[in-house]
Amino acid sequence: MSDSKDNMVLRTVYLPINLDRELRQLAFSRDVSKADLIRDFIRQGLGGVQQTGEKTLADKIQERIDTREQTISKALVSAKAKKSGTDLLRKRRRAPAKVAAST
């Protein structure tokens, strides 16, 4: 089951000691490496998430980013509109009053 190392990326993950022991025992009983077992579990987990439509952590984070970007964008538009309205008021106040010519 080992994939070519050319197509791999190294990830470092800290596991609780008990979980690592379970992983080692299961890998030994199946006569596979822990790395192969971990890759299988990740594939199964990703497949389960895709089938159930459950959102992944990455999806949830992206939604938060999108929401914040929308909030910021709306605030900027609102601030620009407010500034534009304030600028118009200032221009009107500065306009010289028309003086009626006396004849």
C-alpha positions, -999 to 999 in steps of 0.1 A, spaced: 0 0 0 30 23 4 29 52 -21 60 66 -37 78 91 -15 79 114 -45 41 119 -41 42 124 -3 43 153 21 58 150 56 34 160 84 43 159 120 14 151 144 16 147 182 -5 118 194 -13 109 230 8 79 242 -23 57 246 -35 64 211 0 57 197 1 24 216 -33 14 201 -21 24 166 11 4 170 -9 -27 182 -34 -25 153 -6 -19 128 12 -50 141 -19 -71 140 -26 -61 104 11 -64 94 12 -29 81 32 2 91 17 28 114 21 53 86 0 32 62 -26 28 89 -28 65 96 -31 72 58 -60 47 56 -78 63 86 -74 97 71 -88 85 38 -117 68 55 -124 99 76 -123 122 46 -146 99 27 -171 98 56 -171 136 58 -178 139 21 -206 112 21 -224 127 51 -220 163 39 -205 171 73 -183 202 72 -146 198 77 -127 221 99 -112 237 68 -148 244 56 -158 259 89 -127 281 90 -133 293 54 -169 302 63 -157 323 91 -131 340 69 -158 347 42 -182 361 69 -156 384 83 -146 396 48 -182 404 40 -186 423 73 -155 443 66 -166 450 30 -200 462 42 -184 484 68 -160 499 42 -189 506 18 -209 521 47 -179 543 58 -174 555 22 -211 564 19 -210 582 52 -179 601 42 -193 609 9 -225 623 25 -204 643 50 -183 657 21 -215 669 3 -227 686 34 -194 704 39 -194 715 2 -230 729 6 -220 748 38 -189 763 20 -209 774 -10 -211 812 -10 -245 826 -3 -260 844 -33 -264 880 -26 -293 897 -42 -282 926 -63 -298 959 -52 -308 982 -80 
